[in-house]
Amino acid sequence: MHEMALAQSIVELVQDHAQRDAFTRTRTIRLSIGAMALVDPRALEFGFDAVSRGTVAEGARLVIERPAGTAFCMDCSGNVEVGAHGDPCPACGGYGWLLVAGDDMRVVDLEVD
């Protein structure tokens, strides 16, 4: 379950910022996880609850935004929105598309005390 490692990285990032910016509590962590990122948000939340115990991130609420994937279809030469790996192009039905966005994950912002 790579979500546990991702959760640990999020906690480490929050702790680094807490040390640098001198805050003691994290209320909210807003994440952007592309729909094509192959990350299960529920598993990430579960892992986060486990690894954040005893840290400045404990009890923080994760707000997860899921922007759609964008692909370039080589069959119809268009940019299209895609929902899952292996889906056909919604414009032409072809399978010759290359993902150009929507597989990334980033921390957007933190709400802290």
N, CA, C and O atoms as a DFTB+ gen file, in Angstrom:
452 C
 N C O
     1  1       0.853      -1.178       0.000
     2  2       0.000       0.000       0.000
     3  2       0.895       1.236       0.000
     4  3       1.393       1.641       1.050
     5  1       1.100       1.832      -1.161
     6  2       1.967       3.002      -1.252
     7  2       1.333       4.242      -0.625
     8  3       2.027       5.231      -0.388
     9  1       0.033       4.206      -0.354
    10  2      -0.621       5.342       0.294
    11  2      -0.037       5.607       1.679
    12  3      -0.004       6.755       2.121
    13  1       0.421       4.567       2.368
    14  2       1.040       4.752       3.685
    15  2       2.326       5.563       3.549
    16  3       2.581       6.458       4.354
    17  1       3.127       5.260       2.547
    18  2       4.355       6.024       2.313
    19  2       4.031       7.466       1.919
    20  3       4.724       8.394       2.335
    21  1       2.988       7.653       1.125
    22  2       2.573       9.012       0.763
    23  2       2.111       9.778       2.000
    24  3       2.439      10.953       2.165
    25  1       1.355       9.118       2.862
    26  2       0.886       9.752       4.100
    27  2       2.067      10.149       4.972
    28  3       2.073      11.234       5.553
    29  1       3.057       9.287       5.066
    30  2       4.250       9.599       5.859
    31  2       4.974      10.813       5.285
    32  3       5.451      11.663       6.037
    33  1       5.057      10.898       3.980
    34  2       5.703      12.053       3.345
    35  2       4.941      13.340       3.626
    36  3       5.548      14.388       3.842
    37  1       3.618      13.267       3.625
    38  2       2.806      14.447       3.943
    39  2       3.076      14.904       5.368
    40  3       3.262      16.095       5.616
    41  1       3.097      13.963       6.304
    42  2       3.363      14.300       7.712
    43  2       4.747      14.918       7.856
    44  3       4.907      15.903       8.576
    45  1       5.732      14.368       7.195
    46  2       7.086      14.923       7.258
    47  2       7.123      16.340       6.710
    48  3       7.786      17.207       7.280
    49  1       6.424      16.584       5.618
    50  2       6.366      17.923       5.044
    51  2       5.728      18.900       6.036
    52  3       6.229      20.007       6.232
    53  1       4.623      18.486       6.660
    54  2       3.945      19.341       7.633
    55  2       4.864      19.619       8.819
    56  3       4.942      20.755       9.286
    57  1       5.548      18.611       9.303
    58  2       6.462      18.802      10.438
    59  2       7.602      19.745      10.082
    60  3       8.002      20.574      10.900
    61  1       8.123      19.626       8.877
    62  2       9.176      20.546       8.431
    63  2       8.678      21.985       8.421
    64  3       9.376      22.896       8.867
    65  1       7.463      22.184       7.910
    66  2       6.888      23.533       7.880
    67  2       6.585      24.037       9.285
    68  3       6.755      25.224       9.563
    69  1       6.138      23.153      10.172
    70  2       5.853      23.552      11.552
    71  2       7.118      24.034      12.241
    72  3       7.098      25.025      12.971
    73  1       8.197      23.343      12.011
    74  2       9.476      23.741      12.605
    75  2       9.950      25.073      12.020
    76  3      10.412      25.944      12.758
    77  1       9.840      25.232      10.719
    78  2      10.281      26.443      10.051
    79  2       9.411      27.650      10.396
    80  3       9.921      28.749      10.611
    81  1       8.079      27.436      10.447
    82  2       7.144      28.542      10.623
    83  2       6.572      28.651      12.036
    84  3       5.727      29.507      12.297
    85  1       7.018      27.802      12.936
    86  2       6.665      27.840      14.365
    87  2       5.162      27.749      14.629
    88  3       4.617      28.547      15.392
    89  1       4.492      26.781      14.001
    90  2       3.102      26.516      14.387
    91  2       3.045      25.180      15.129
    92  3       3.928      24.334      14.990
    93  1       1.989      25.016      15.916
    94  2       1.904      23.836      16.783
    95  2       0.741      22.915      16.458
    96  3       0.643      21.820      17.011
    97  1      -0.134      23.346      15.571
    98  2      -1.304      22.531      15.243
    99  2      -1.676      22.730      13.779
   100  3      -1.626      23.839      13.249
   101  1      -2.045      21.641      13.153
   102  2      -2.513      21.686      11.771
   103  2      -3.994      21.364      11.765
   104  3      -4.407      20.294      12.213
   105  1      -4.789      22.288      11.260
   106  2      -6.236      22.068      11.200
   107  2      -6.640      21.335       9.917
   108  3      -7.405      20.372       9.957
   109  1      -6.120      21.800       8.788
   110  2      -6.527      21.262       7.493
   111  2      -5.317      21.156       6.574
   112  3      -4.452      22.032       6.554
   113  1      -5.276      20.072       5.819
   114  2      -4.279      19.882       4.768
   115  2      -5.062      19.680       3.484
   116  3      -5.809      18.711       3.346
   117  1      -4.889      20.595       2.550
   118  2      -5.593      20.486       1.268
   119  2      -4.636      19.892       0.240
   120  3      -3.543      20.411       0.011
   121  1      -5.070      18.798      -0.370
   122  2      -4.271      18.075      -1.348
   123  2      -4.950      18.111      -2.703
   124  3      -6.177      18.155      -2.796
   125  1      -4.151      18.091      -3.739
   126  2      -4.638      17.896      -5.092
   127  2      -4.040      16.579      -5.575
   128  3      -2.824      16.444      -5.712
   129  1      -4.916      15.615      -5.828
   130  2      -4.475      14.301      -6.296
   131  2      -5.209      14.020      -7.593
   132  3      -6.415      13.777      -7.593
   133  1      -4.482      14.055      -8.691
   134  2      -5.092      13.833      -9.993
   135  2      -5.835      12.510     -10.059
   136  3      -5.422      11.518      -9.459
   137  1      -6.932      12.512     -10.793
   138  2      -7.759      11.311     -10.926
   139  2      -6.986      10.137     -11.527
   140  3      -7.364       8.979     -11.346
   141  1      -5.915      10.440     -12.236
   142  2      -5.123       9.394     -12.871
   143  2      -3.882       9.022     -12.063
   144  3      -3.006       8.320     -12.568
   145  1      -3.796       9.480     -10.820
   146  2      -2.600       9.291     -10.003
   147  2      -2.490       7.910      -9.374
   148  3      -1.469       7.603      -8.759
   149  1      -3.501       7.077      -9.508
   150  2      -3.487       5.732      -8.921
   151  2      -3.279       5.777      -7.402
   152  3      -2.540       4.971      -6.836
   153  1      -3.946       6.735      -6.765
   154  2      -3.932       6.869      -5.316
   155  2      -5.369       6.713      -4.837
   156  3      -6.276       7.382      -5.332
   157  1      -5.563       5.827      -3.873
   158  2      -6.886       5.634      -3.280
   159  2      -7.038       6.625      -2.129
   160  3      -6.367       6.475      -1.108
   161  1      -7.902       7.634      -2.267
   162  2      -8.042       8.640      -1.214
   163  2      -8.416       8.059       0.146
   164  3      -7.929       8.537       1.170
   165  1      -9.264       7.045       0.175
   166  2      -9.641       6.440       1.462
   167  2      -8.455       5.762       2.124
   168  3      -8.279       5.867       3.337
   169  1      -7.644       5.074       1.345
   170  2      -6.451       4.432       1.901
   171  2      -5.456       5.485       2.379
   172  3      -4.788       5.292       3.396
   173  1      -5.353       6.599       1.650
   174  2      -4.469       7.684       2.071
   175  2      -4.945       8.272       3.397
   176  3      -4.131       8.526       4.285
   177  1      -6.249       8.491       3.542
   178  2      -6.793       9.021       4.794
   179  2      -6.535       8.059       5.949
   180  3      -6.170       8.491       7.042
   181  1      -6.720       6.767       5.717
   182  2      -6.460       5.760       6.744
   183  2      -4.990       5.798       7.161
   184  3      -4.672       5.820       8.350
   185  1      -4.099       5.807       6.168
   186  2      -2.667       5.855       6.458
   187  2      -2.275       7.130       7.172
   188  3      -1.444       7.108       8.080
   189  1      -2.867       8.241       6.768
   190  2      -2.568       9.524       7.406
   191  2      -2.966       9.506       8.874
   192  3      -2.209       9.973       9.725
   193  1      -4.146       8.972       9.181
   194  2      -4.576       8.887      10.577
   195  2      -3.566       8.099      11.413
   196  3      -3.286       8.460      12.556
   197  1      -3.031       7.040      10.850
   198  2      -2.082       6.194      11.576
   199  2      -0.727       6.879      11.771
   200  3      -0.197       6.885      12.882
   201  1      -0.167       7.449      10.717
   202  2       1.196       7.989      10.814
   203  2       1.259       9.386      11.415
   204  3       2.337       9.841      11.796
   205  1       0.114      10.081      11.509
   206  2       0.145      11.437      12.063
   207  2       0.015      11.465      13.591
   208  3       0.176      12.524      14.197
   209  1      -0.266      10.344      14.210
   210  2      -0.421      10.301      15.667
   211  2       0.854      10.777      16.354
   212  3       1.961      10.339      16.040
   213  1       0.656      11.686      17.301
   214  2       1.785      12.203      18.055
   215  2       2.582      13.275      17.337
   216  3       3.658      13.660      17.795
   217  1       2.063      13.766      16.207
   218  2       2.757      14.805      15.442
   219  2       1.900      16.065      15.399
   220  3       0.749      16.065      15.836
   221  1       2.469      17.119      14.875
   222  2       1.739      18.377      14.716
   223  2       0.586      18.229      13.716
   224  3      -0.285      19.096      13.656
   225  1       0.566      17.164      12.947
   226  2      -0.498      16.921      11.974
   227  2      -1.632      16.060      12.530
   228  3      -2.641      15.861      11.854
   229  1      -1.480      15.553      13.737
   230  2      -2.521      14.694      14.306
   231  2      -3.856      15.440      14.370
   232  3      -3.920      16.584      14.821
   233  1      -4.910      14.779      13.915
   234  2      -6.248      15.363      13.944
   235  2      -6.559      16.296      12.792
   236  3      -7.683      16.786      12.683
   237  1      -5.588      16.551      11.932
   238  2      -5.831      17.436      10.789
   239  2      -6.826      16.794       9.830
   240  3      -6.853      15.575       9.660
   241  1      -7.625      17.625       9.221
   242  2      -8.598      17.170       8.232
   243  2      -7.933      17.229       6.860
   244  3      -7.362      18.250       6.478
   245  1      -8.015      16.127       6.129
   246  2      -7.526      16.104       4.755
   247  2      -8.662      16.490       3.827
   248  3      -9.736      15.890       3.863
   249  1      -8.424      17.487       3.002
   250  2      -9.369      17.881       1.959
   251  2      -8.696      17.509       0.642
   252  3      -7.645      18.045       0.290
   253  1      -9.321      16.586      -0.071
   254  2      -8.691      16.050      -1.275
   255  2      -9.474      16.475      -2.510
   256  3     -10.637      16.114      -2.689
   257  1      -8.802      17.253      -3.358
   258  2      -9.361      17.649      -4.658
   259  2      -8.892      16.629      -5.688
   260  3      -7.750      16.173      -5.627
   261  1      -9.751      16.265      -6.627
   262  2      -9.436      15.243      -7.630
   263  2      -9.601      15.795      -9.047
   264  3     -10.592      15.495      -9.713
   265  1      -8.638      16.602      -9.515
   266  2      -8.761      17.096     -10.894
   267  2      -8.711      15.945     -11.902
   268  3      -7.984      14.969     -11.716
   269  1      -9.485      16.080     -12.955
   270  2      -9.559      15.047     -13.992
   271  2      -8.240      14.939     -14.747
   272  3      -7.416      15.853     -14.739
   273  1      -8.072      13.813     -15.387
   274  2      -6.911      13.626     -16.237
   275  2      -7.144      14.261     -17.603
   276  3      -8.272      14.321     -18.092
   277  1      -6.073      14.727     -18.202
   278  2      -6.126      15.278     -19.549
   279  2      -5.159      14.483     -20.416
   280  3      -4.034      14.193     -20.009
   281  1      -5.605      14.143     -21.591
   282  2      -4.773      13.359     -22.502
   283  2      -4.805      13.971     -23.897
   284  3      -5.750      14.669     -24.266
   285  1      -3.760      13.697     -24.658
   286  2      -3.729      14.033     -26.074
   287  2      -4.024      12.753     -26.837
   288  3      -3.303      11.764     -26.707
   289  1      -5.075      12.774     -27.625
   290  2      -5.443      11.595     -28.410
   291  2      -4.742      11.654     -29.759
   292  3      -4.943      12.590     -30.534
   293  1      -3.931      10.663     -30.029
   294  2      -3.210      10.614     -31.300
   295  2      -4.123      10.198     -32.452
   296  3      -3.809      10.426     -33.621
   297  1      -5.264       9.582     -32.105
   298  2      -6.197       9.161     -33.150
   299  2      -6.993      10.337     -33.726
   300  3      -7.205      10.411     -34.936
   301  1      -7.433      11.260     -32.854
   302  2      -8.240      12.386     -33.341
   303  2      -7.536      13.734     -33.161
   304  3      -8.108      14.779     -33.469
   305  1      -6.292      13.709     -32.662
   306  2      -5.469      14.915     -32.472
   307  2      -6.120      15.948     -31.563
   308  3      -5.953      17.151     -31.763
   309  1      -6.858      15.481     -30.567
   310  2      -7.496      16.409     -29.647
   311  2      -7.042      16.207     -28.218
   312  3      -6.581      15.130     -27.843
   313  1      -7.179      17.265     -27.421
   314  2      -6.980      17.154     -25.981
   315  2      -8.323      16.792     -25.365
   316  3      -9.327      17.464     -25.603
   317  1      -8.335      15.731     -24.578
   318  2      -9.585      15.229     -24.007
   319  2      -9.421      14.960     -22.516
   320  3      -8.315      14.757     -22.016
   321  1     -10.555      14.964     -21.824
   322  2     -10.574      14.607     -20.413
   323  2     -10.783      13.104     -20.315
   324  3     -11.685      12.553     -20.947
   325  1      -9.935      12.432     -19.508
   326  2     -10.036      10.981     -19.346
   327  2     -10.275      10.660     -17.873
   328  3      -9.799      11.364     -16.983
   329  1     -11.017       9.588     -17.638
   330  2     -11.381       9.239     -16.278
   331  2     -10.577       8.111     -15.670
   332  3     -10.411       8.067     -14.451
   333  1     -10.074       7.199     -16.483
   334  2      -9.326       6.055     -15.952
   335  2      -8.388       5.512     -17.022
   336  3      -8.639       5.644     -18.220
   337  1      -7.311       4.905     -16.564
   338  2      -6.383       4.253     -17.488
   339  2      -7.146       3.143     -18.218
   340  3      -7.900       2.393     -17.598
   341  1      -6.950       3.044     -19.513
   342  2      -7.610       2.011     -20.304
   343  2      -8.932       2.420     -20.900
   344  3      -9.501       1.688     -21.709
   345  1      -9.438       3.592     -20.509
   346  2     -10.678       4.080     -21.106
   347  2     -10.401       4.567     -22.527
   348  3      -9.295       5.016     -22.827
   349  1     -11.408       4.477     -23.404
   350  2     -11.234       5.015     -24.760
   351  2     -11.334       6.537     -24.752
   352  3     -11.838       7.134     -23.801
   353  1     -10.860       7.138     -25.797
   354  2     -10.997       8.576     -25.984
   355  2     -12.487       8.917     -26.020
   356  3     -13.235       8.304     -26.783
   357  1     -12.932       9.880     -25.213
   358  2     -14.357      10.227     -25.228
   359  2     -14.799      10.921     -26.523
   360  3     -15.995      10.994     -26.806
   361  1     -13.851      11.426     -27.301
   362  2     -14.203      12.119     -28.550
   363  2     -14.336      11.162     -29.732
   364  3     -15.259      11.286     -30.538
   365  1     -13.395      10.189     -29.833
   366  2     -13.398       9.342     -31.032
   367  2     -13.484       7.846     -30.736
   368  3     -13.683       7.048     -31.652
   369  1     -13.336       7.460     -29.477
   370  2     -13.398       6.047     -29.132
   371  2     -12.079       5.309     -29.286
   372  3     -12.006       4.108     -29.025
   373  1     -11.036       6.012     -29.707
   374  2      -9.726       5.379     -29.880
   375  2      -9.003       5.188     -28.555
   376  3      -9.368       5.759     -27.528
   377  1      -7.970       4.369     -28.617
   378  2      -7.184       4.083     -27.418
   379  2      -5.760       4.635     -27.503
   380  3      -4.928       4.346     -26.644
   381  1      -5.489       5.411     -28.516
   382  2      -4.146       5.931     -28.726
   383  2      -3.921       7.281     -28.062
   384  3      -3.502       8.229     -28.725
   385  1      -4.188       7.385     -26.775
   386  2      -3.988       8.670     -26.102
   387  2      -2.818       8.610     -25.128
   388  3      -2.469       7.560     -24.589
   389  1      -2.232       9.781     -24.932
   390  2      -1.107       9.934     -24.005
   391  2      -1.518      10.906     -22.908
   392  3      -1.992      12.007     -23.188
   393  1      -1.338      10.499     -21.680
   394  2      -1.692      11.343     -20.550
   395  2      -0.752      12.539     -20.484
   396  3       0.466      12.385     -20.564
   397  1      -1.327      13.739     -20.336
   398  2      -0.509      14.953     -20.237
   399  2      -0.697      15.663     -18.896
   400  3       0.133      16.495     -18.529
   401  1      -1.767      15.356     -18.156
   402  2      -1.994      15.969     -16.841
   403  2      -2.984      15.120     -16.058
   404  3      -3.791      14.385     -16.626
   405  1      -2.899      15.243     -14.737
   406  2      -3.861      14.559     -13.889
   407  2      -3.324      13.344     -13.175
   408  3      -4.092      12.578     -12.594
   409  1      -1.990      13.149     -13.207
   410  2      -1.415      12.021     -12.476
   411  2      -0.482      12.504     -11.370
   412  3       0.344      11.744     -10.865
   413  1      -0.622      13.771     -11.000
   414  2       0.259      14.332      -9.978
   415  2      -0.443      14.403      -8.627
   416  3      -1.662      14.265      -8.530
   417  1       0.352      14.621      -7.598
   418  2      -0.154      14.802      -6.241
   419  2       0.667      15.907      -5.604
   420  3       1.895      15.916      -5.694
   421  1      -0.038      16.861      -4.944
   422  2       0.692      17.922      -4.270
   423  2      -0.112      18.446      -3.096
   424  3      -1.339      18.355      -3.066
   425  1       0.603      18.993      -2.138
   426  2      -0.026      19.694      -1.031
   427  2      -0.294      21.104      -1.521
   428  3       0.633      21.811      -1.916
   429  1      -1.548      21.518      -1.500
   430  2      -1.944      22.830      -1.984
   431  2      -1.709      23.871      -0.913
   432  3      -1.064      24.890      -1.161
   433  1      -2.233      23.619       0.288
   434  2      -2.017      24.548       1.396
   435  2      -2.344      23.886       2.725
   436  3      -2.903      22.791       2.788
   437  1      -1.973      24.594       3.782
   438  2      -2.195      24.134       5.153
   439  2      -2.937      25.213       5.905
   440  3      -2.678      26.401       5.709
   441  1      -3.862      24.811       6.768
   442  2      -4.484      25.723       7.716
   443  2      -3.944      25.345       9.086
   444  3      -4.142      24.221       9.546
   445  1      -3.267      26.274       9.734
   446  2      -2.539      25.963      10.962
   447  2      -2.824      26.967      12.079
   448  3      -3.359      28.049      11.838
   449  1      -2.461      26.593      13.288
   450  2      -2.505      27.496      14.447
   451  2      -1.093      27.670      14.978
   452  3      -0.885      28.389      15.955
